[in-house]
Structure formats: structure tokens, C-alpha cells
Amino acid sequence: MNIIKYLKELLKDKTNNYSLREFVIAICVILIVSSWFAQLLFKVQTPEYMFYSIVSLIAAGCFGYSIEKPKSNE
């Protein structure tokens, strides 16, 4: 599968439309991974409150996605 097509599919919601929530969660995951690499490779310390706030945003997005009901087309 083409990587660009795969990344586009990650940004879609249950109704197969692009969603801002998935985009924000993807940005937060990129922030966490990049801060982890910065700590490992460059010894740059990330403040704990920033790390916990970004992780809580991801958790809130995942929780909201799990309780969301798919829209029915009537």
C-alpha cells in the first residue's frame, strides 16, 4: 500500500470523511515521538506538564472516538 494513501486513510473518521480530531491526534503523536527522540539523541528535556497535557489530548480523542456513534443515512 502506498504510504501517502495509508496516511490519508488514517485521517478519516467512521463515516469515511476527513476529521479534524484525527488530524489533531496525529499531530500530538508526532510531537510525543519527536520529543522522545530529542530526549534520547540530543539530551533535550521536555517539561513533564507538556508531555502529560499532550498525552491527555490523545487519550481524550481516543475516548471520544470510542463513544461516537456512526451517523446513519436515512
Number of C-alpha atoms within 10 A of each C-alpha: 5 6 8 9 9 10 11 11 13 14 18 16 15 12 11 9 10 15 14 12 18 18 15 15 20 16 13 19 16 12 15 18 11 12 17 17 13 14 13 11 9 10 10 12 11 13 8 8 9 11 15 12 12 17 17 13 15 20 13 14 15 15 11 12 15 9 8 10 10 10 8 6 4 3
